[in-house]
Amino acid sequence: MSEKITTHEFARRLGVQANTVRRALCVQGHYLGLRPVKLPNGRLLWSAVEVEAFINGEKQEGQGAAV
């Protein structure tokens, strides 16, 4: 299993508040083209590899957003 990070850590790396990420996910179904894994307890985990690729400009918004 690849490394996963929490919504709080994801938001911190992007320089936004966690509620911004949660709101966009509820309204749009993704945040900047990234989608988390939702655990049975309701927590969200984001792929650390995808987040780093996005930060480094290797992944553009909407690119590869799985349904």
N, CA, C, O and CB atoms as a CASP TS submission, in Angstrom:
PFRMAT TS
TARGET T0000
AUTHOR 0000-0000-0000
METHOD Language model
MODEL 1
PARENT N/A
ATOM      1  N   MET     1       0.845  -1.183   0.000  1.00  0.00           N
ATOM      2  CA  MET     1       0.000   0.000   0.000  1.00  0.00           C
ATOM      3  C   MET     1       0.890   1.246   0.000  1.00  0.00           C
ATOM      4  O   MET     1       1.845   1.351   0.770  1.00  0.00           O
ATOM      5  CB  MET     1      -0.961  -0.002   1.228  1.00  0.00           C
ATOM      6  N   SER     2       0.553   2.177  -0.877  1.00  0.00           N
ATOM      7  CA  SER     2       1.351   3.396  -0.944  1.00  0.00           C
ATOM      8  C   SER     2       1.057   4.290   0.256  1.00  0.00           C
ATOM      9  O   SER     2       0.038   4.136   0.929  1.00  0.00           O
ATOM     10  CB  SER     2       1.076   4.152  -2.255  1.00  0.00           C
ATOM     11  N   GLU     3       1.951   5.210   0.508  1.00  0.00           N
ATOM     12  CA  GLU     3       1.811   6.093   1.658  1.00  0.00           C
ATOM     13  C   GLU     3       0.602   7.002   1.482  1.00  0.00           C
ATOM     14  O   GLU     3       0.379   7.555   0.404  1.00  0.00           O
ATOM     15  CB  GLU     3       3.084   6.928   1.859  1.00  0.00           C
ATOM     16  N   LYS     4      -0.165   7.149   2.536  1.00  0.00           N
ATOM     17  CA  LYS     4      -1.352   8.007   2.548  1.00  0.00           C
ATOM     18  C   LYS     4      -1.182   9.071   3.619  1.00  0.00           C
ATOM     19  O   LYS     4      -0.520   8.849   4.632  1.00  0.00           O
ATOM     20  CB  LYS     4      -2.646   7.176   2.797  1.00  0.00           C
ATOM     21  N   ILE     5      -1.790  10.235   3.384  1.00  0.00           N
ATOM     22  CA  ILE     5      -1.755  11.312   4.362  1.00  0.00           C
ATOM     23  C   ILE     5      -3.176  11.753   4.688  1.00  0.00           C
ATOM     24  O   ILE     5      -4.097  11.533   3.902  1.00  0.00           O
ATOM     25  CB  ILE     5      -0.920  12.503   3.841  1.00  0.00           C
ATOM     26  N   THR     6      -3.345  12.364   5.832  1.00  0.00           N
ATOM     27  CA  THR     6      -4.667  12.827   6.264  1.00  0.00           C
ATOM     28  C   THR     6      -5.044  14.109   5.523  1.00  0.00           C
ATOM     29  O   THR     6      -4.208  14.739   4.874  1.00  0.00           O
ATOM     30  CB  THR     6      -4.692  13.062   7.797  1.00  0.00           C
ATOM     31  N   THR     7      -6.297  14.475   5.633  1.00  0.00           N
ATOM     32  CA  THR     7      -6.771  15.716   5.024  1.00  0.00           C
ATOM     33  C   THR     7      -6.046  16.913   5.621  1.00  0.00           C
ATOM     34  O   THR     7      -5.700  17.854   4.906  1.00  0.00           O
ATOM     35  CB  THR     7      -8.290  15.866   5.210  1.00  0.00           C
ATOM     36  N   HIS     8      -5.816  16.880   6.918  1.00  0.00           N
ATOM     37  CA  HIS     8      -5.110  17.977   7.576  1.00  0.00           C
ATOM     38  C   HIS     8      -3.703  18.150   6.995  1.00  0.00           C
ATOM     39  O   HIS     8      -3.293  19.269   6.686  1.00  0.00           O
ATOM     40  CB  HIS     8      -5.031  17.728   9.093  1.00  0.00           C
ATOM     41  N   GLU     9      -2.971  17.055   6.847  1.00  0.00           N
ATOM     42  CA  GLU     9      -1.614  17.103   6.291  1.00  0.00           C
ATOM     43  C   GLU     9      -1.659  17.519   4.820  1.00  0.00           C
ATOM     44  O   GLU     9      -0.818  18.299   4.374  1.00  0.00           O
ATOM     45  CB  GLU     9      -0.913  15.729   6.440  1.00  0.00           C
ATOM     46  N   PHE    10      -2.621  17.011   4.074  1.00  0.00           N
ATOM     47  CA  PHE    10      -2.794  17.380   2.665  1.00  0.00           C
ATOM     48  C   PHE    10      -2.989  18.883   2.537  1.00  0.00           C
ATOM     49  O   PHE    10      -2.336  19.528   1.716  1.00  0.00           O
ATOM     50  CB  PHE    10      -3.993  16.630   2.044  1.00  0.00           C
ATOM     51  N   ALA    11      -3.884  19.444   3.342  1.00  0.00           N
ATOM     52  CA  ALA    11      -4.166  20.879   3.311  1.00  0.00           C
ATOM     53  C   ALA    11      -2.935  21.685   3.719  1.00  0.00           C
ATOM     54  O   ALA    11      -2.643  22.719   3.119  1.00  0.00           O
ATOM     55  CB  ALA    11      -5.349  21.214   4.234  1.00  0.00           C
ATOM     56  N   ARG    12      -2.221  21.223   4.724  1.00  0.00           N
ATOM     57  CA  ARG    12      -1.020  21.922   5.178  1.00  0.00           C
ATOM     58  C   ARG    12       0.017  21.998   4.061  1.00  0.00           C
ATOM     59  O   ARG    12       0.633  23.044   3.860  1.00  0.00           O
ATOM     60  CB  ARG    12      -0.423  21.221   6.409  1.00  0.00           C
ATOM     61  N   ARG    13       0.212  20.910   3.342  1.00  0.00           N
ATOM     62  CA  ARG    13       1.194  20.892   2.250  1.00  0.00           C
ATOM     63  C   ARG    13       0.810  21.845   1.121  1.00  0.00           C
ATOM     64  O   ARG    13       1.682  22.380   0.437  1.00  0.00           O
ATOM     65  CB  ARG    13       1.341  19.476   1.698  1.00  0.00           C
ATOM     66  N   LEU    14      -0.500  22.061   0.923  1.00  0.00           N
ATOM     67  CA  LEU    14      -0.955  22.955  -0.136  1.00  0.00           C
ATOM     68  C   LEU    14      -1.159  24.383   0.351  1.00  0.00           C
ATOM     69  O   LEU    14      -1.399  25.285  -0.451  1.00  0.00           O
ATOM     70  CB  LEU    14      -2.238  22.436  -0.727  1.00  0.00           C
ATOM     71  N   GLY    15      -1.064  24.590   1.653  1.00  0.00           N
ATOM     72  CA  GLY    15      -1.188  25.934   2.200  1.00  0.00           C
ATOM     73  C   GLY    15      -2.620  26.440   2.287  1.00  0.00           C
ATOM     74  O   GLY    15      -2.872  27.640   2.180  1.00  0.00           O
ATOM     75  N   VAL    16      -3.555  25.515   2.482  1.00  0.00           N
ATOM     76  CA  VAL    16      -4.964  25.884   2.649  1.00  0.00           C
ATOM     77  C   VAL    16      -5.489  25.251   3.931  1.00  0.00           C
ATOM     78  O   VAL    16      -4.811  24.439   4.560  1.00  0.00           O
ATOM     79  CB  VAL    16      -5.818  25.434   1.417  1.00  0.00           C
ATOM     80  N   GLN    17      -6.708  25.633   4.310  1.00  0.00           N
ATOM     81  CA  GLN    17      -7.319  25.024   5.487  1.00  0.00           C
ATOM     82  C   GLN    17      -7.970  23.694   5.100  1.00  0.00           C
ATOM     83  O   GLN    17      -8.421  23.518   3.968  1.00  0.00           O
ATOM     84  CB  GLN    17      -8.364  25.982   6.122  1.00  0.00           C
ATOM     85  N   ALA    18      -8.010  22.772   6.048  1.00  0.00           N
ATOM     86  CA  ALA    18      -8.597  21.458   5.799  1.00  0.00           C
ATOM     87  C   ALA    18     -10.058  21.578   5.397  1.00  0.00           C
ATOM     88  O   ALA    18     -10.536  20.796   4.575  1.00  0.00           O
ATOM     89  CB  ALA    18      -8.465  20.572   7.036  1.00  0.00           C
ATOM     90  N   ASN    19     -10.777  22.541   5.961  1.00  0.00           N
ATOM     91  CA  ASN    19     -12.186  22.710   5.594  1.00  0.00           C
ATOM     92  C   ASN    19     -12.355  23.139   4.142  1.00  0.00           C
ATOM     93  O   ASN    19     -13.380  22.836   3.532  1.00  0.00           O
ATOM     94  CB  ASN    19     -12.846  23.730   6.507  1.00  0.00           C
ATOM     95  N   THR    20     -11.388  23.826   3.582  1.00  0.00           N
ATOM     96  CA  THR    20     -11.423  24.195   2.168  1.00  0.00           C
ATOM     97  C   THR    20     -11.401  22.941   1.310  1.00  0.00           C
ATOM     98  O   THR    20     -12.147  22.823   0.338  1.00  0.00           O
ATOM     99  CB  THR    20     -10.237  25.118   1.808  1.00  0.00           C
ATOM    100  N   VAL    21     -10.537  22.008   1.684  1.00  0.00           N
ATOM    101  CA  VAL    21     -10.424  20.744   0.959  1.00  0.00           C
ATOM    102  C   VAL    21     -11.715  19.939   1.093  1.00  0.00           C
ATOM    103  O   VAL    21     -12.233  19.424   0.103  1.00  0.00           O
ATOM    104  CB  VAL    21      -9.222  19.924   1.478  1.00  0.00           C
ATOM    105  N   ARG    22     -12.230  19.832   2.309  1.00  0.00           N
ATOM    106  CA  ARG    22     -13.454  19.056   2.544  1.00  0.00           C
ATOM    107  C   ARG    22     -14.636  19.641   1.785  1.00  0.00           C
ATOM    108  O   ARG    22     -15.434  18.903   1.208  1.00  0.00           O
ATOM    109  CB  ARG    22     -13.774  19.002   4.039  1.00  0.00           C
ATOM    110  N   ARG    23     -14.748  20.972   1.785  1.00  0.00           N
ATOM    111  CA  ARG    23     -15.853  21.639   1.089  1.00  0.00           C
ATOM    112  C   ARG    23     -15.791  21.364  -0.411  1.00  0.00           C
ATOM    113  O   ARG    23     -16.800  21.001  -1.016  1.00  0.00           O
ATOM    114  CB  ARG    23     -15.819  23.159   1.352  1.00  0.00           C
ATOM    115  N   ALA    24     -14.628  21.531  -1.006  1.00  0.00           N
ATOM    116  CA  ALA    24     -14.479  21.287  -2.442  1.00  0.00           C
ATOM    117  C   ALA    24     -14.790  19.837  -2.772  1.00  0.00           C
ATOM    118  O   ALA    24     -15.407  19.552  -3.799  1.00  0.00           O
ATOM    119  CB  ALA    24     -13.060  21.643  -2.910  1.00  0.00           C
ATOM    120  N   LEU    25     -14.375  18.928  -1.920  1.00  0.00           N
ATOM    121  CA  LEU    25     -14.640  17.513  -2.146  1.00  0.00           C
ATOM    122  C   LEU    25     -16.143  17.234  -2.125  1.00  0.00           C
ATOM    123  O   LEU    25     -16.642  16.467  -2.948  1.00  0.00           O
ATOM    124  CB  LEU    25     -13.923  16.658  -1.090  1.00  0.00           C
ATOM    125  N   CYS    26     -16.862  17.849  -1.194  1.00  0.00           N
ATOM    126  CA  CYS    26     -18.311  17.664  -1.107  1.00  0.00           C
ATOM    127  C   CYS    26     -19.027  18.257  -2.317  1.00  0.00           C
ATOM    128  O   CYS    26     -19.959  17.651  -2.845  1.00  0.00           O
ATOM    129  CB  CYS    26     -18.847  18.296   0.175  1.00  0.00           C
ATOM    130  N   VAL    27     -18.600  19.427  -2.753  1.00  0.00           N
ATOM    131  CA  VAL    27     -19.282  20.132  -3.837  1.00  0.00           C
ATOM    132  C   VAL    27     -18.880  19.583  -5.207  1.00  0.00           C
ATOM    133  O   VAL    27     -19.736  19.363  -6.063  1.00  0.00           O
ATOM    134  CB  VAL    27     -18.979  21.627  -3.765  1.00  0.00           C
ATOM    135  N   GLN    28     -17.579  19.361  -5.415  1.00  0.00           N
ATOM    136  CA  GLN    28     -17.073  18.987  -6.737  1.00  0.00           C
ATOM    137  C   GLN    28     -16.711  17.515  -6.885  1.00  0.00           C
ATOM    138  O   GLN    28     -16.598  17.020  -8.007  1.00  0.00           O
ATOM    139  CB  GLN    28     -15.878  19.807  -7.054  1.00  0.00           C
ATOM    140  N   GLY    29     -16.529  16.809  -5.776  1.00  0.00           N
ATOM    141  CA  GLY    29     -16.138  15.408  -5.840  1.00  0.00           C
ATOM    142  C   GLY    29     -14.633  15.195  -5.915  1.00  0.00           C
ATOM    143  O   GLY    29     -14.164  14.061  -6.015  1.00  0.00           O
ATOM    144  N   HIS    30     -13.873  16.300  -5.866  1.00  0.00           N
ATOM    145  CA  HIS    30     -12.413  16.229  -5.896  1.00  0.00           C
ATOM    146  C   HIS    30     -11.867  17.552  -5.382  1.00  0.00           C
ATOM    147  O   HIS    30     -12.616  18.517  -5.232  1.00  0.00           O
ATOM    148  CB  HIS    30     -11.880  15.921  -7.337  1.00  0.00           C
ATOM    149  N   TYR    31     -10.575  17.601  -5.112  1.00  0.00           N
ATOM    150  CA  TYR    31      -9.911  18.864  -4.791  1.00  0.00           C
ATOM    151  C   TYR    31      -8.738  18.995  -5.739  1.00  0.00           C
ATOM    152  O   TYR    31      -7.759  18.256  -5.634  1.00  0.00           O
ATOM    153  CB  TYR    31      -9.446  18.925  -3.281  1.00  0.00           C
ATOM    154  N   LEU    32      -8.838  19.942  -6.670  1.00  0.00           N
ATOM    155  CA  LEU    32      -7.810  20.172  -7.685  1.00  0.00           C
ATOM    156  C   LEU    32      -7.489  18.896  -8.463  1.00  0.00           C
ATOM    157  O   LEU    32      -6.340  18.656  -8.836  1.00  0.00           O
ATOM    158  CB  LEU    32      -6.540  20.717  -7.034  1.00  0.00           C
ATOM    159  N   GLY    33      -8.506  18.092  -8.700  1.00  0.00           N
ATOM    160  CA  GLY    33      -8.331  16.860  -9.461  1.00  0.00           C
ATOM    161  C   GLY    33      -7.887  15.667  -8.647  1.00  0.00           C
ATOM    162  O   GLY    33      -7.773  14.565  -9.185  1.00  0.00           O
ATOM    163  N   LEU    34      -7.637  15.854  -7.382  1.00  0.00           N
ATOM    164  CA  LEU    34      -7.199  14.757  -6.514  1.00  0.00           C
ATOM    165  C   LEU    34      -8.386  14.221  -5.728  1.00  0.00           C
ATOM    166  O   LEU    34      -9.234  14.982  -5.260  1.00  0.00           O
ATOM    167  CB  LEU    34      -6.077  15.224  -5.552  1.00  0.00           C
ATOM    168  N   ARG    35      -8.434  12.912  -5.592  1.00  0.00           N
ATOM    169  CA  ARG    35      -9.518  12.265  -4.855  1.00  0.00           C
ATOM    170  C   ARG    35      -8.948  11.364  -3.767  1.00  0.00           C
ATOM    171  O   ARG    35      -7.972  10.648  -3.991  1.00  0.00           O
ATOM    172  CB  ARG    35     -10.417  11.453  -5.809  1.00  0.00           C
ATOM    173  N   PRO    36      -9.563  11.405  -2.587  1.00  0.00           N
ATOM    174  CA  PRO    36      -9.059  10.578  -1.486  1.00  0.00           C
ATOM    175  C   PRO    36      -9.711   9.192  -1.465  1.00  0.00           C
ATOM    176  O   PRO    36     -10.655   8.906  -2.202  1.00  0.00           O
ATOM    177  CB  PRO    36      -9.301  11.283  -0.150  1.00  0.00           C
ATOM    178  N   VAL    37      -9.174   8.360  -0.603  1.00  0.00           N
ATOM    179  CA  VAL    37      -9.803   7.083  -0.261  1.00  0.00           C
ATOM    180  C   VAL    37     -10.602   7.351   0.997  1.00  0.00           C
ATOM    181  O   VAL    37     -10.078   7.917   1.957  1.00  0.00           O
ATOM    182  CB  VAL    37      -8.738   5.911  -0.054  1.00  0.00           C
ATOM    183  N   LYS    38     -11.865   6.950   1.006  1.00  0.00           N
ATOM    184  CA  LYS    38     -12.696   7.157   2.185  1.00  0.00           C
ATOM    185  C   LYS    38     -12.741   5.856   2.988  1.00  0.00           C
ATOM    186  O   LYS    38     -13.142   4.813   2.472  1.00  0.00           O
ATOM    187  CB  LYS    38     -14.136   7.620   1.785  1.00  0.00           C
ATOM    188  N   LEU    39     -12.329   5.928   4.237  1.00  0.00           N
ATOM    189  CA  LEU    39     -12.323   4.765   5.119  1.00  0.00           C
ATOM    190  C   LEU    39     -13.728   4.523   5.666  1.00  0.00           C
ATOM    191  O   LEU    39     -14.548   5.441   5.672  1.00  0.00           O
ATOM    192  CB  LEU    39     -11.314   4.960   6.277  1.00  0.00           C
ATOM    193  N   PRO    40     -14.023   3.301   6.127  1.00  0.00           N
ATOM    194  CA  PRO    40     -15.346   3.008   6.690  1.00  0.00           C
ATOM    195  C   PRO    40     -15.733   3.919   7.857  1.00  0.00           C
ATOM    196  O   PRO    40     -16.920   4.131   8.103  1.00  0.00           O
ATOM    197  CB  PRO    40     -15.390   1.576   7.147  1.00  0.00           C
ATOM    198  N   ASN    41     -14.748   4.458   8.576  1.00  0.00           N
ATOM    199  CA  ASN    41     -15.048   5.332   9.707  1.00  0.00           C
ATOM    200  C   ASN    41     -15.260   6.785   9.267  1.00  0.00           C
ATOM    201  O   ASN    41     -15.471   7.654  10.113  1.00  0.00           O
ATOM    202  CB  ASN    41     -13.923   5.261  10.733  1.00  0.00           C
ATOM    203  N   GLY    42     -15.206   7.065   7.946  1.00  0.00           N
ATOM    204  CA  GLY    42     -15.460   8.395   7.428  1.00  0.00           C
ATOM    205  C   GLY    42     -14.220   9.245   7.188  1.00  0.00           C
ATOM    206  O   GLY    42     -14.304  10.294   6.549  1.00  0.00           O
ATOM    207  N   ARG    43     -13.071   8.804   7.693  1.00  0.00           N
ATOM    208  CA  ARG    43     -11.830   9.573   7.487  1.00  0.00           C
ATOM    209  C   ARG    43     -11.392   9.483   6.035  1.00  0.00           C
ATOM    210  O   ARG    43     -11.675   8.502   5.347  1.00  0.00           O
ATOM    211  CB  ARG    43     -10.700   9.061   8.417  1.00  0.00           C
ATOM    212  N   LEU    44     -10.703  10.513   5.580  1.00  0.00           N
ATOM    213  CA  LEU    44     -10.200  10.568   4.211  1.00  0.00           C
ATOM    214  C   LEU    44      -8.686  10.447   4.225  1.00  0.00           C
ATOM    215  O   LEU    44      -8.016  11.064   5.052  1.00  0.00           O
ATOM    216  CB  LEU    44     -10.637  11.876   3.509  1.00  0.00           C
ATOM    217  N   LEU    45      -8.153   9.659   3.315  1.00  0.00           N
ATOM    218  CA  LEU    45      -6.711   9.533   3.164  1.00  0.00           C
ATOM    219  C   LEU    45      -6.348   9.844   1.719  1.00  0.00           C
ATOM    220  O   LEU    45      -6.978   9.348   0.785  1.00  0.00           O
ATOM    221  CB  LEU    45      -6.220   8.112   3.570  1.00  0.00           C
ATOM    222  N   TRP    46      -5.326  10.671   1.552  1.00  0.00           N
ATOM    223  CA  TRP    46      -4.884  11.129   0.242  1.00  0.00           C
ATOM    224  C   TRP    46      -3.556  10.482  -0.108  1.00  0.00           C
ATOM    225  O   TRP    46      -2.725  10.258   0.773  1.00  0.00           O
ATOM    226  CB  TRP    46      -4.764  12.663   0.207  1.00  0.00           C
ATOM    227  N   SER    47      -3.348  10.181  -1.369  1.00  0.00           N
ATOM    228  CA  SER    47      -2.093   9.586  -1.823  1.00  0.00           C
ATOM    229  C   SER    47      -0.968  10.616  -1.732  1.00  0.00           C
ATOM    230  O   SER    47      -1.022  11.659  -2.384  1.00  0.00           O
ATOM    231  CB  SER    47      -2.230   9.055  -3.273  1.00  0.00           C
ATOM    232  N   ALA    48       0.037  10.324  -0.934  1.00  0.00           N
ATOM    233  CA  ALA    48       1.179  11.226  -0.772  1.00  0.00           C
ATOM    234  C   ALA    48       1.925  11.389  -2.096  1.00  0.00           C
ATOM    235  O   ALA    48       2.445  12.467  -2.380  1.00  0.00           O
ATOM    236  CB  ALA    48       2.135  10.700   0.319  1.00  0.00           C
ATOM    237  N   VAL    49       1.983  10.344  -2.896  1.00  0.00           N
ATOM    238  CA  VAL    49       2.672  10.399  -4.189  1.00  0.00           C
ATOM    239  C   VAL    49       1.952  11.368  -5.123  1.00  0.00           C
ATOM    240  O   VAL    49       2.602  12.181  -5.780  1.00  0.00           O
ATOM    241  CB  VAL    49       2.752   8.990  -4.829  1.00  0.00           C
ATOM    242  N   GLU    50       0.613  11.295  -5.194  1.00  0.00           N
ATOM    243  CA  GLU    50      -0.152  12.191  -6.056  1.00  0.00           C
ATOM    244  C   GLU    50      -0.054  13.639  -5.582  1.00  0.00           C
ATOM    245  O   GLU    50       0.038  14.558  -6.396  1.00  0.00           O
ATOM    246  CB  GLU    50      -1.614  11.755  -6.104  1.00  0.00           C
ATOM    247  N   VAL    51      -0.075  13.837  -4.273  1.00  0.00           N
ATOM    248  CA  VAL    51       0.028  15.188  -3.716  1.00  0.00           C
ATOM    249  C   VAL    51       1.382  15.796  -4.070  1.00  0.00           C
ATOM    250  O   VAL    51       1.446  16.946  -4.504  1.00  0.00           O
ATOM    251  CB  VAL    51      -0.170  15.167  -2.179  1.00  0.00           C
ATOM    252  N   GLU    52       2.455  15.046  -3.892  1.00  0.00           N
ATOM    253  CA  GLU    52       3.794  15.554  -4.214  1.00  0.00           C
ATOM    254  C   GLU    52       3.925  15.826  -5.709  1.00  0.00           C
ATOM    255  O   GLU    52       4.545  16.812  -6.106  1.00  0.00           O
ATOM    256  CB  GLU    52       4.875  14.553  -3.763  1.00  0.00           C
ATOM    257  N   ALA    53       3.347  14.962  -6.539  1.00  0.00           N
ATOM    258  CA  ALA    53       3.390  15.185  -7.983  1.00  0.00           C
ATOM    259  C   ALA    53       2.657  16.474  -8.335  1.00  0.00           C
ATOM    260  O   ALA    53       3.123  17.236  -9.182  1.00  0.00           O
ATOM    261  CB  ALA    53       2.772  13.989  -8.742  1.00  0.00           C
ATOM    262  N   PHE    54       1.518  16.728  -7.698  1.00  0.00           N
ATOM    263  CA  PHE    54       0.766  17.948  -7.947  1.00  0.00           C
ATOM    264  C   PHE    54       1.575  19.171  -7.524  1.00  0.00           C
ATOM    265  O   PHE    54       1.655  20.151  -8.264  1.00  0.00           O
ATOM    266  CB  PHE    54      -0.576  17.911  -7.206  1.00  0.00           C
ATOM    267  N   ILE    55       2.168  19.116  -6.349  1.00  0.00           N
ATOM    268  CA  ILE    55       2.957  20.240  -5.835  1.00  0.00           C
ATOM    269  C   ILE    55       4.144  20.530  -6.755  1.00  0.00           C
ATOM    270  O   ILE    55       4.499  21.690  -6.964  1.00  0.00           O
ATOM    271  CB  ILE    55       3.452  19.942  -4.402  1.00  0.00           C
ATOM    272  N   ASN    56       4.752  19.486  -7.299  1.00  0.00           N
ATOM    273  CA  ASN    56       5.913  19.641  -8.173  1.00  0.00           C
ATOM    274  C   ASN    56       5.531  19.969  -9.613  1.00  0.00           C
ATOM    275  O   ASN    56       6.406  20.081 -10.472  1.00  0.00           O
ATOM    276  CB  ASN    56       6.740  18.384  -8.146  1.00  0.00           C
ATOM    277  N   GLY    57       4.235  20.124  -9.885  1.00  0.00           N
ATOM    278  CA  GLY    57       3.777  20.479 -11.218  1.00  0.00           C
ATOM    279  C   GLY    57       3.733  19.331 -12.193  1.00  0.00           C
ATOM    280  O   GLY    57       3.627  19.548 -13.400  1.00  0.00           O
ATOM    281  N   GLU    58       3.812  18.114 -11.698  1.00  0.00           N
ATOM    282  CA  GLU    58       3.794  16.941 -12.570  1.00  0.00           C
ATOM    283  C   GLU    58       2.378  16.502 -12.906  1.00  0.00           C
ATOM    284  O   GLU    58       2.171  15.730 -13.842  1.00  0.00           O
ATOM    285  CB  GLU    58       4.543  15.797 -11.919  1.00  0.00           C
ATOM    286  N   LYS    59       1.405  16.988 -12.150  1.00  0.00           N
ATOM    287  CA  LYS    59       0.016  16.620 -12.394  1.00  0.00           C
ATOM    288  C   LYS    59      -0.797  17.900 -12.433  1.00  0.00           C
ATOM    289  O   LYS    59      -0.771  18.681 -11.481  1.00  0.00           O
ATOM    290  CB  LYS    59      -0.524  15.636 -11.300  1.00  0.00           C
ATOM    291  N   GLN    60      -1.516  18.124 -13.520  1.00  0.00           N
ATOM    292  CA  GLN    60      -2.338  19.311 -13.677  1.00  0.00           C
ATOM    293  C   GLN    60      -3.736  19.042 -13.146  1.00  0.00           C
ATOM    294  O   GLN    60      -4.175  17.894 -13.095  1.00  0.00           O
ATOM    295  CB  GLN    60      -2.391  19.749 -15.150  1.00  0.00           C
ATOM    296  N   GLU    61      -4.438  20.107 -12.749  1.00  0.00           N
ATOM    297  CA  GLU    61      -5.804  19.994 -12.243  1.00  0.00           C
ATOM    298  C   GLU    61      -6.667  19.250 -13.255  1.00  0.00           C
ATOM    299  O   GLU    61      -6.666  19.572 -14.443  1.00  0.00           O
ATOM    300  CB  GLU    61      -6.399  21.392 -11.944  1.00  0.00           C
ATOM    301  N   GLY    62      -7.398  18.260 -12.774  1.00  0.00           N
ATOM    302  CA  GLY    62      -8.301  17.491 -13.624  1.00  0.00           C
ATOM    303  C   GLY    62      -7.637  16.326 -14.333  1.00  0.00           C
ATOM    304  O   GLY    62      -8.339  15.446 -14.829  1.00  0.00           O
ATOM    305  N   GLN    63      -6.324  16.284 -14.401  1.00  0.00           N
ATOM    306  CA  GLN    63      -5.607  15.224 -15.089  1.00  0.00           C
ATOM    307  C   GLN    63      -5.643  13.947 -14.259  1.00  0.00           C
ATOM    308  O   GLN    63      -5.223  13.945 -13.102  1.00  0.00           O
ATOM    309  CB  GLN    63      -4.157  15.645 -15.372  1.00  0.00           C
ATOM    310  N   GLY    64      -6.135  12.882 -14.834  1.00  0.00           N
ATOM    311  CA  GLY    64      -6.115  11.606 -14.147  1.00  0.00           C
ATOM    312  C   GLY    64      -7.057  11.497 -12.971  1.00  0.00           C
ATOM    313  O   GLY    64      -6.848  10.649 -12.103  1.00  0.00           O
ATOM    314  N   ALA    65      -8.077  12.316 -12.909  1.00  0.00           N
ATOM    315  CA  ALA    65      -9.035  12.245 -11.796  1.00  0.00           C
ATOM    316  C   ALA    65      -9.936  11.049 -12.006  1.00  0.00           C
ATOM    317  O   ALA    65     -10.819  11.064 -12.864  1.00  0.00           O
ATOM    318  CB  ALA    65      -9.877  13.554 -11.680  1.00  0.00           C
ATOM    319  N   ALA    66      -9.709  10.011 -11.218  1.00  0.00           N
ATOM    320  CA  ALA    66     -10.484   8.776 -11.341  1.00  0.00           C
ATOM    321  C   ALA    66     -11.872   8.952 -10.741  1.00  0.00           C
ATOM    322  O   ALA    66     -12.086   9.726  -9.808  1.00  0.00           O
ATOM    323  CB  ALA    66      -9.755   7.608 -10.657  1.00  0.00           C
ATOM    324  N   VAL    67     -12.801   8.204 -11.314  1.00  0.00           N
ATOM    325  CA  VAL    67     -14.187   8.266 -10.802  1.00  0.00           C
ATOM    326  C   VAL    67     -14.421   7.197  -9.797  1.00  0.00           C
ATOM    327  O   VAL    67     -15.522   7.089  -9.256  1.00  0.00           O
ATOM    328  CB  VAL    67     -15.203   8.138 -11.927  1.00  0.00           C
TER
END
